[in-house]
């Protein structure tokens, strides 16, 4: 599975252009404006009516803005599939954040559930993934670095999944229907992250295909509370 990302990101809100200033030989230099975006018609863009300003950012800054918005939004529902190069399909259903999560991963008709609460990880494995003292169809306490947890990689947490799979963002497309694509890979060869241009710069979906396989995820229910299963009787706690 992909490596984990450990990113510290800063929220970006665009109301006006960023100006850079400097000094030389004791004299103030004229401010140098940030590069103007070329993918939209600035003359037709209206700050009051045209959204959150994500379309005015370069790709790297837009990505940071999206990840910051995701962190601030709290829990989210992330659903979709990952298909490896052999055609095997992993179905993903995650509701939560990095702090509290309920996830279900299904392969070949068998599902494994993972729950994380108060820093403790719980796993209810399928028959195929049970092992190392774990019993299928029963939640057990495990360490957060246990293979029963880490095998799902960044797909266990929406923020980590987005950070991992958008690190090669290269440009923004043209906005349409209250969304804009953050293009992944050179000229969009690897896919795109669709981002809302109204309200917080939150992602709606990501489509990606690379040497590992193809990924399709959708995001909804921002801020909805997490409904944890009954974990009081989990084994091994």
Secondary structure, DSSP 8 states (H G I E B T S, - for coil): --------------SS--EE--EETTEE---EE----SSS-GGG--TTTS-SSGGGS-HHHHHHHHHHHHHHH--EEEEEEEEETT--EEEEEEEE-SSSEEEEEEETTEEEEEEEETTEEEEE--TTT--TT--TTS-EEE-TTSHHHHTTGGGGSHHHHHHHHTTTEEEE---BTTEEEEEESGGGSSEEEEEESSSS--EEEEEEEETTEEEEEEEE-TT--------TT-BT-
